[in-house]
Structure formats: structure tokens, C-alpha cells
Amino acid sequence: EFRRVLFRSSHELIMLYWRMGNMISEKMTSENWGAKVVEQLASDLQKSFPGIAGFSLRNLRYMRQFAEIYPDSNFATAVAKLPWKFANH
């Protein structure tokens, strides 16, 4: 049960990152968003969700890159279903 919950939450997080990256990519193309807009978005997200990691400028850039590498959400879904191995730290 725990593994299934963990897998499902990982899948949802990956899809959230893909959707955010896709939105950023589309806005950069259609609305001529520049680096400053994405930087402001990162700042706004961090202020809106204090204590939640993952919305840094660097991560937003990774999300955009991920969405551009896998432009079809079906590919992103396939990536989210890969059997990830969790390392013990």
C-alpha cells in the first residue's frame, strides 16, 4: 500500500512539473515571456507557498526543459510511470 501511494504521489508530482513547464514554454512563445517574467513567477510562487521547495527559478527552467523534451503529455506520463529506485541515504 505504501509503495502504491508513493508511486502515485511521484507520478502526480512529475505531471505537475510537466504541466507547469508546458505552461511556461507556451507563454514564452505566445506571449513573449522573457527570463524576468519567469524569475518573477518563481518569486511569486515561493511567496505564495512558503516552506514548499521546488519552485525556484532553476527548477522552473528544468520544468520548462522537461516539457520541451516531452512535448506530448503522453510521453511525460510514460516517464512518470518508470520504475524509480529509491536510494537509501
C-alpha positions as CSV (number, residue, x, y, z in Angstrom):
1,E,0.0,0.0,0.0
2,F,2.8,2.4,0.9
3,R,4.6,1.8,-2.3
4,R,1.5,2.4,-4.3
5,V,0.9,5.7,-2.5
6,L,4.5,6.7,-3.0
7,F,4.4,5.8,-6.7
8,R,1.1,7.7,-7.2
9,S,2.4,10.8,-5.5
10,S,5.6,10.7,-7.6
11,H,3.5,10.4,-10.7
12,E,1.4,13.4,-9.8
13,L,4.4,15.5,-8.9
14,I,6.1,14.7,-12.3
15,M,2.9,15.6,-14.1
16,L,2.6,18.8,-12.1
17,Y,6.1,19.7,-13.2
18,W,5.3,18.8,-16.8
19,R,2.2,21.0,-16.8
20,M,4.0,23.9,-15.2
21,G,6.8,23.6,-17.7
22,N,4.4,23.3,-20.6
23,M,2.6,26.5,-19.5
24,I,5.8,28.4,-19.1
25,S,7.1,27.2,-22.5
26,E,3.8,28.1,-24.2
27,K,3.7,31.6,-22.6
28,M,7.3,32.3,-23.5
29,T,6.4,31.6,-27.1
30,S,2.9,33.0,-27.4
31,E,3.2,36.0,-25.0
32,N,6.9,36.7,-25.4
33,W,7.7,36.0,-21.8
34,G,11.3,36.6,-21.0
35,A,13.7,35.5,-18.3
36,K,12.5,38.3,-16.0
37,V,8.9,37.1,-16.1
38,V,9.9,33.5,-15.2
39,E,12.1,34.9,-12.5
40,Q,9.1,36.9,-11.1
41,L,6.9,33.8,-11.4
42,A,9.4,31.8,-9.3
43,S,9.5,34.6,-6.7
44,D,5.7,34.8,-6.6
45,L,5.3,31.0,-6.2
46,Q,7.9,30.9,-3.4
47,K,6.0,33.7,-1.6
48,S,2.6,32.0,-2.2
49,F,3.8,28.6,-1.0
50,P,6.3,29.3,1.8
51,G,8.2,26.2,3.0
52,I,7.4,24.2,-0.1
53,A,10.6,23.5,-2.1
54,G,10.6,23.1,-5.9
55,F,9.6,26.5,-7.2
56,S,13.0,28.0,-7.6
57,L,14.0,29.7,-10.9
58,R,16.3,26.8,-11.6
59,N,13.5,24.3,-11.1
60,L,11.1,26.3,-13.3
61,R,13.7,26.2,-16.0
62,Y,14.0,22.4,-15.5
63,M,10.2,22.1,-15.7
64,R,10.2,24.0,-19.0
65,Q,13.1,21.9,-20.4
66,F,11.3,18.7,-19.4
67,A,8.1,19.8,-21.1
68,E,10.0,20.8,-24.3
69,I,11.8,17.4,-24.4
70,Y,8.5,15.6,-23.9
71,P,6.0,17.9,-25.7
72,D,3.2,15.4,-25.6
73,S,1.8,14.8,-22.1
74,N,1.5,11.1,-23.0
75,F,5.4,10.9,-23.1
76,A,5.5,12.7,-19.7
77,T,3.0,10.2,-18.3
78,A,5.2,7.3,-19.6
79,V,8.2,8.9,-17.9
80,A,6.2,9.3,-14.7
81,K,5.5,5.5,-14.8
82,L,9.1,4.5,-15.0
83,P,10.1,2.2,-12.0
84,W,12.3,4.6,-10.0
85,K,14.6,3.1,-7.5
86,F,14.9,4.9,-4.2
87,A,18.4,5.2,-2.8
88,N,19.0,4.9,0.9
89,H,20.8,7.9,2.3
